[in-house]
Amino acid sequence: MTANIDPLQLAKLEATPQSTKPAAGAASSGAFATALAQAQQASGPSTAVPPTPPVELASRIDAAAHAWESLAGSGQHLAFEQSPDGRVRIQLRDLDGNDLGALSGNELFELIDREGGT
C-alpha cells in the first residue's frame, strides 16, 4: 500500500464536505467494519478529532508542505507503505519510482526541518 499525500491539496480537501457514512454500494463487511459499527452505535458520534488541525501545528504543517515542494523540485517524493508485519515504511523515491532509501520517523522529521526551512 502506498499513500502519497500532497499537502498542497489540503485546501481542496478542507473545502470539500466530509462524510462519515460509507459511499453508496461500499462494502462494509468484515470484523473491523462490524466492530467499528458496534462502537459507533455504543458511543454515538465522535467529536474526539477536530475538523481542522490545532493552530499550534500550523508552522509544522507549513514546513511539511515546503519540504514536499522542495523534494518535488528535486525530482523526489516520499512513499508510505505498510510492511507485512504492519509497520509503516517511509521510502524516498525518484520520479521513476526507484527507491533512493528508507527513512526512519526521526529522519522524516529531520528532512522536514531541513527542507521545510524551520
Residue pairs with C-beta under 8 A, 6 or more apart in sequence:
1 81
1 82
2 79
2 80
2 81
3 79
3 80
3 81
4 77
4 78
4 79
4 80
5 80
6 68
7 61
7 64
7 65
7 68
8 65
8 68
8 69
10 61
10 65
14 52
18 51
20 45
22 28
28 37
40 46
53 61
59 118
60 112
60 118
62 116
63 112
63 113
63 116
63 117
63 118
64 112
64 116
65 116
66 115
66 116
66 117
67 111
67 112
67 114
67 115
67 116
68 77
68 78
70 115
70 116
71 77
71 78
71 92
71 115
75 94
75 95
76 92
76 93
76 94
76 95
76 100
77 92
77 93
77 95
78 90
78 91
78 92
78 93
78 103
78 108
79 90
79 91
79 93
80 88
80 89
80 90
80 91
81 88
81 89
81 91
82 88
82 89
83 89
89 102
90 102
90 103
90 104
90 105
90 107
90 108
91 99
91 100
91 101
91 102
91 103
92 99
92 100
92 101
92 102
92 103
93 99
93 100
94 100
103 111
112 118
